[in-house]
Structure formats: structure tokens, C-alpha cells
Amino acid sequence: MSIEVNNITKIYGEQKALDNVSFEIGSGEIVGFLGPNGAGKSTMMKILTCFIPQSEGTAKVCGYDVSVDTILARQNVGYLPEHNPLYIDMYVKEYLQFIAGLHQLRNKKRLVADMIDKVGLGVEQNKVIGTLSKGYRQRVGLAQAMIHNPKVLILDEPTTGLDPNQIIEIRNLIKDIGKEKTVMMSTHIMQEVEAICDRVIIINNGKIAADDTALNIKSKQKQISIITVEFSENVEVSEIKKLKGVNKVESLGDNKYHIFSDSDSDVRPLLFNFAVGKSVEVLTLQKEEETMEQIFKDFTSK
């Protein structure tokens, strides 16, 4: 196993950030590590990268205990924190050669040239880091995380703050990297999970809430039908809730509502009859599949 976590607990004062967490990640997997803010994602990543110690339990990277074989564990892991720490006054090529030197790598110039090519920094390699866009800074961060050729790559919110084009570019880059390395990445973007990840681990309040493929998590969840409806006038949510088969109603504003029911209950005819009874028109009505966003919300609101 590339990553082995056994009964990890982390306590800050009176706050338990991680509570008896266990999971494994095999070689060559891309795993999405999901959870709301404060759930313990970054804490877990900092333990695996030897930045902070756990309070209880054990964690191993490529077989090396992060508390005992710290140097060997670090040699096998590359880390891109959420707030990408770069020396913005250095040139791209200069910075990567500096990082290669810290790792005491041989053939620094060749390694840096290969990494610049791998992450698509060729056009920007002779620029000062501070002049780069956020997307290219993330590429520099990925390059420094991989320059020593680690077997495991840990990425904390790698696409935060990027524009849609940059997100797609970084997402494709991570997918390519995952063909050669084990990747563990935290993210709030559910499309990213379905597009990139082989597996999903959802953490909530410091505990594992789910651990499976996105497809299996969807199939194991009770199937929910979601109707988006827009009326010509405002109607009371409490009145919609009275309809047979309706489990939950969310107001979206502007006379729009999300209506949740069991998949075997088609409430659309009831909604039309409801509108007639209230003398309002149905302007739009659309049935949707339950998304990863909704499943994430279900798991983290329990």
C-alpha cells in the first residue's frame, strides 16, 4: 500500500480534529479526500507529509512510519499545500533548480528541464514567479512537489481560485500524473471527483463518512428524485410539502423550488394539479439525477 492510516486521532487542545480515522490507498490510485471546512482534511494531509504529529494511531507512506522513518517517508511523498508557498521573486527555472538542490538531486538541469516540459511551463520558464497567473503558479507548485520523483503525491485543494480553463488544464495534468503515481487530493469541486478520482473518501467531523468509488456511493445511496420547478408566483413551501411522495422542499428564490422525493414516486402530475388549484402557472419543470454535490451534502449534514 502507498498510504496506510490506522486509527489516527489528532487533538488540538480540547478540539478533536481527527477521530480514529483508518483507510488505505493502493499504488496508482487517484483518491478524492472530501469534507466540509474544518472536517480534518488538511490535518490528515499534514500528518501524512510529516508536518505535524498525530496524537494517536499510526500512518505509513510507502511502508515508512511517518513518526519513526520521517526522512524516508518524506522522500517518497510530494506535497502541494492549499496556499501554494513559492518564492515569488525567483525565476521559474531558478526556483526549481533550488528545490532540486534541497533534495540533493543529481543532474539538476536535466531534471528541471524534464519537469518544466511535464507540467507545461516551457513558455513561462524564464519568467519571475510573481508575474505568473495563478494557473501557472499551480503548475510550478506541482513541479516542485514532483521534482524528486516521489511515489505519492498529496494535493490540498489544487484548483482553488483558478478560472474554468485553468481548472480543466490542472485537472488533466493531475489525471496524467495519476498514471504514474498515487495521488491523494482534497477538493470541494464534485465534478473534479467524478472526472479524475478512482475512489472517494468523505470525512465529516473528523470521522470517515464514506469510502468507495463515486459510482458505488451513488448506487448505495437511497435513490432520490429531484424536481426543479418554477411557478409564475410565489407559493408556500409548507403547501408543497403536503403533496404525496414529497420528502423535502428547498426554495431557490424567484419562485423556484427543488422538490425531493423517492425515485419510485413521480410527483410531476401532482405539481401540475397543485398549480391549477393555486391558480398559478408552471413555467419550468425539470427532473434531475442526484448529483455528487447532493450526496456530499447528505453525508456531511448527518
C-alpha positions as CSV (number, residue, x, y, z in Angstrom):
1,M,0.0,0.0,0.0
2,S,1.2,3.5,-0.8
3,I,-0.7,5.0,2.2
4,E,-1.8,3.2,5.3
5,V,-3.7,5.1,8.0
6,N,-4.7,3.2,11.2
7,N,-6.8,4.7,14.0
8,I,-5.4,8.2,13.6
9,T,-6.6,10.7,16.2
10,K,-5.4,14.3,16.3
11,I,-6.3,16.6,19.2
12,Y,-5.7,20.4,19.4
13,G,-6.3,21.4,23.0
14,E,-9.9,20.3,23.6
15,Q,-10.7,20.0,19.9
16,K,-10.6,16.6,18.3
17,A,-9.7,17.3,14.6
18,L,-9.5,13.6,13.7
19,D,-11.3,10.8,15.5
20,N,-10.0,7.2,15.0
21,V,-9.6,7.5,11.2
22,S,-8.4,4.5,9.2
23,F,-8.1,4.0,5.4
24,E,-5.6,2.6,2.8
25,I,-4.7,3.9,-0.7
26,G,-3.1,1.5,-3.1
27,S,-0.4,2.1,-5.6
28,G,-1.6,4.0,-8.7
29,E,-4.9,5.2,-7.3
30,I,-6.3,8.7,-7.5
31,V,-8.3,9.3,-4.4
32,G,-10.5,12.3,-3.7
33,F,-10.5,13.3,0.0
34,L,-13.6,15.3,0.6
35,G,-15.2,17.1,3.5
36,P,-16.6,20.4,4.6
37,N,-14.3,23.1,6.1
38,G,-13.0,22.0,9.4
39,A,-13.6,18.3,8.8
40,G,-10.0,17.3,9.2
41,K,-8.8,17.1,5.6
42,S,-5.8,19.3,5.8
43,T,-4.8,17.9,9.3
44,M,-4.7,14.4,7.8
45,M,-2.6,15.6,4.9
46,K,-0.2,17.4,7.2
47,I,0.3,14.2,9.2
48,L,1.0,12.1,6.1
49,T,3.5,14.7,5.0
50,C,5.3,14.7,8.4
51,F,4.4,18.4,9.1
52,I,2.6,17.6,12.3
53,P,2.4,14.5,14.5
54,Q,-0.7,12.6,15.3
55,S,-2.0,12.2,18.9
56,E,-2.8,8.5,18.5
57,G,-2.6,5.8,15.8
58,T,-0.1,5.1,13.0
59,A,0.3,6.3,9.5
60,K,2.7,5.0,6.8
61,V,3.8,6.2,3.4
62,C,5.2,3.5,1.1
63,G,5.7,1.4,4.2
64,Y,7.6,4.0,6.2
65,D,6.1,5.2,9.5
66,V,5.7,9.0,9.4
67,S,6.6,9.3,13.1
68,V,9.6,6.9,13.0
69,D,11.0,6.9,9.5
70,T,10.3,10.6,8.9
71,I,13.1,11.3,6.4
72,L,12.3,8.1,4.3
73,A,8.6,8.9,4.3
74,R,9.3,12.5,3.1
75,Q,11.5,11.2,0.3
76,N,8.5,9.3,-1.0
77,V,5.9,12.0,-0.9
78,G,5.3,15.2,-2.8
79,Y,3.1,17.9,-1.3
80,L,1.2,20.8,-2.7
81,P,-0.5,22.8,0.2
82,E,-3.7,24.7,-0.3
83,H,-1.8,28.0,-0.2
84,N,1.0,27.3,-2.6
85,P,4.2,28.7,-0.9
86,L,6.5,29.9,-3.6
87,Y,9.5,32.3,-3.7
88,I,7.8,34.8,-6.0
89,D,11.0,36.9,-6.6
90,M,12.7,33.9,-8.1
91,Y,12.6,32.8,-11.8
92,V,10.7,29.6,-12.5
93,K,13.8,27.7,-13.6
94,E,15.9,29.1,-10.8
95,Y,13.3,28.1,-8.2
96,L,13.0,24.5,-9.4
97,Q,16.8,24.2,-9.5
98,F,16.8,25.5,-5.9
99,I,14.3,22.8,-4.9
100,A,16.2,20.1,-6.7
101,G,19.3,21.2,-4.7
102,L,17.4,20.9,-1.4
103,H,16.6,17.3,-2.4
104,Q,20.3,16.8,-3.2
105,L,19.4,15.6,-6.7
106,R,22.0,14.9,-9.4
107,N,21.6,16.2,-12.9
108,K,19.6,19.2,-11.7
109,K,19.4,20.9,-15.1
110,R,18.1,17.8,-16.9
111,L,15.6,17.1,-14.1
112,V,14.3,20.7,-14.1
113,A,14.0,20.7,-17.9
114,D,12.1,17.4,-17.9
115,M,9.7,18.7,-15.1
116,I,9.1,22.0,-16.9
117,D,8.1,20.0,-20.0
118,K,5.9,17.7,-18.0
119,V,3.8,20.4,-16.3
120,G,3.7,22.7,-19.4
121,L,5.9,25.5,-18.1
122,G,8.0,25.9,-21.2
123,V,6.8,29.3,-22.3
124,E,7.0,30.6,-18.7
125,Q,10.2,29.1,-17.5
126,N,12.3,32.3,-17.8
127,K,9.7,34.5,-16.0
128,V,9.7,35.7,-12.4
129,I,7.1,33.6,-10.4
130,G,5.5,36.7,-9.1
131,T,4.4,37.7,-12.7
132,L,2.7,34.4,-13.4
133,S,-1.1,33.7,-13.4
134,K,-2.5,31.6,-10.6
135,G,-2.8,28.6,-13.0
136,Y,0.9,28.7,-13.9
137,R,1.8,29.2,-10.2
138,Q,-0.1,26.0,-9.5
139,R,2.0,24.3,-12.2
140,V,5.2,25.5,-10.5
141,G,3.8,24.1,-7.2
142,L,3.2,20.7,-8.9
143,A,6.6,20.8,-10.4
144,Q,8.3,21.3,-7.0
145,A,6.2,18.6,-5.5
146,M,7.3,16.1,-8.2
147,I,10.9,17.2,-8.8
148,H,12.3,14.4,-6.6
149,N,10.1,11.8,-8.3
150,P,8.0,10.7,-5.2
151,K,5.8,7.7,-5.4
152,V,2.9,9.5,-3.6
153,L,1.5,13.0,-4.4
154,I,-0.7,14.8,-1.9
155,L,-2.6,17.8,-3.2
156,D,-4.6,20.1,-1.0
157,E,-7.3,22.0,-3.0
158,P,-5.1,22.1,-6.2
159,T,-7.6,24.1,-8.3
160,T,-8.9,26.6,-5.7
161,G,-9.1,30.1,-7.2
162,L,-8.5,29.1,-10.8
163,D,-10.6,30.1,-13.8
164,P,-12.6,27.4,-15.7
165,N,-9.9,27.0,-18.4
166,Q,-7.1,26.7,-15.7
167,I,-9.2,24.2,-13.8
168,I,-9.5,21.9,-16.8
169,E,-5.8,22.2,-17.6
170,I,-4.7,21.4,-14.0
171,R,-7.3,18.6,-13.8
172,N,-6.0,17.0,-17.0
173,L,-2.4,17.3,-15.7
174,I,-3.3,15.6,-12.4
175,K,-5.0,12.8,-14.3
176,D,-1.9,12.2,-16.4
177,I,0.3,12.3,-13.2
178,G,-2.0,9.6,-11.7
179,K,-1.0,7.2,-14.4
180,E,2.4,7.0,-12.8
181,K,1.9,8.0,-9.1
182,T,-0.5,7.5,-6.2
183,V,-2.5,10.8,-5.8
184,M,-4.5,11.9,-2.8
185,M,-6.2,15.2,-3.3
186,S,-8.7,17.2,-1.4
187,T,-11.3,19.3,-3.3
188,H,-14.7,20.9,-3.0
189,I,-15.4,20.5,-6.7
190,M,-17.6,17.5,-7.2
191,Q,-17.1,17.4,-11.0
192,E,-13.4,17.0,-10.3
193,V,-14.1,13.9,-8.2
194,E,-16.1,12.2,-10.9
195,A,-13.7,13.3,-13.7
196,I,-10.5,12.3,-12.0
197,C,-10.8,10.1,-9.0
198,D,-10.9,6.3,-8.8
199,R,-12.2,6.5,-5.3
200,V,-13.8,8.9,-2.8
201,I,-13.2,9.2,0.9
202,I,-15.7,11.6,2.6
203,I,-14.7,12.9,6.1
204,N,-17.0,14.7,8.4
205,N,-16.4,15.9,11.9
206,G,-13.1,14.1,12.0
207,K,-14.6,10.7,11.0
208,I,-14.8,8.7,7.8
209,A,-18.4,9.0,6.5
210,A,-17.9,7.1,3.2
211,D,-15.1,5.3,1.4
212,D,-15.9,3.9,-2.1
213,T,-16.0,4.7,-5.8
214,A,-18.2,7.6,-6.7
215,L,-20.4,5.2,-8.7
216,N,-20.8,2.8,-5.8
217,I,-21.5,5.6,-3.4
218,K,-24.3,6.8,-5.7
219,S,-25.8,3.3,-6.1
220,K,-25.7,2.6,-2.4
221,Q,-27.5,5.8,-1.5
222,K,-31.3,5.7,-1.4
223,Q,-32.3,6.8,-4.9
224,I,-33.8,10.3,-4.8
225,S,-35.8,12.1,-7.5
226,I,-35.1,15.8,-7.7
227,I,-37.6,18.1,-9.4
228,T,-36.8,21.7,-10.2
229,V,-40.0,23.7,-10.7
230,E,-40.6,27.4,-11.3
231,F,-44.1,28.8,-10.7
232,S,-45.4,32.1,-12.1
233,E,-46.0,33.3,-8.5
234,N,-44.6,32.6,-5.0
235,V,-46.2,29.6,-3.2
236,E,-45.7,28.4,0.4
237,V,-43.1,25.7,0.8
238,S,-45.3,24.2,3.5
239,E,-48.1,23.7,1.0
240,I,-45.8,21.8,-1.5
241,K,-44.6,19.6,1.4
242,K,-48.1,18.3,1.8
243,L,-48.1,16.6,-1.6
244,K,-48.0,12.8,-1.5
245,G,-44.5,11.5,-2.0
246,V,-42.7,14.8,-1.3
247,N,-39.9,14.4,1.3
248,K,-38.3,17.8,1.2
249,V,-38.6,21.2,-0.5
250,E,-35.9,23.8,-0.9
251,S,-36.7,27.3,-2.0
252,L,-34.2,28.6,-4.6
253,G,-35.7,32.1,-4.8
254,D,-37.5,33.8,-7.7
255,N,-40.5,31.3,-7.3
256,K,-38.1,28.3,-8.0
257,Y,-38.0,25.2,-5.8
258,H,-36.1,21.9,-5.5
259,I,-38.5,19.1,-4.7
260,F,-37.1,15.8,-3.3
261,S,-39.0,12.5,-3.4
262,D,-38.2,8.8,-3.6
263,S,-37.3,7.7,-7.1
264,D,-40.4,5.5,-7.3
265,S,-42.7,8.5,-6.7
266,D,-43.3,10.7,-9.7
267,V,-44.7,13.9,-8.2
268,R,-44.9,15.9,-11.5
269,P,-48.6,15.3,-12.2
270,L,-49.3,16.3,-8.6
271,L,-47.4,19.5,-9.1
272,F,-49.4,20.4,-12.1
273,N,-52.7,19.8,-10.2
274,F,-51.3,21.8,-7.3
275,A,-50.6,24.7,-9.6
276,V,-54.1,24.6,-11.1
277,G,-55.5,24.5,-7.6
278,K,-53.5,27.6,-6.6
279,S,-54.2,29.4,-9.9
280,V,-50.5,29.7,-10.7
281,E,-48.7,28.6,-13.9
282,V,-45.8,26.1,-14.1
283,L,-43.1,28.0,-16.1
284,T,-40.5,25.3,-16.0
285,L,-40.3,21.8,-14.6
286,Q,-37.2,19.5,-14.9
287,K,-36.3,16.1,-13.4
288,E,-32.7,15.7,-12.4
289,E,-30.4,12.9,-11.2
290,E,-29.0,13.1,-7.7
291,T,-25.6,14.7,-8.1
292,M,-22.3,14.1,-6.2
293,E,-22.9,17.6,-4.6
294,Q,-26.2,16.4,-3.2
295,I,-24.7,13.1,-2.0
296,F,-21.8,15.1,-0.4
297,K,-24.4,17.3,1.3
298,D,-26.3,14.2,2.6
299,F,-23.2,12.7,4.1
300,T,-21.9,15.8,5.7
301,S,-25.1,17.1,7.2
302,K,-25.8,13.9,9.2
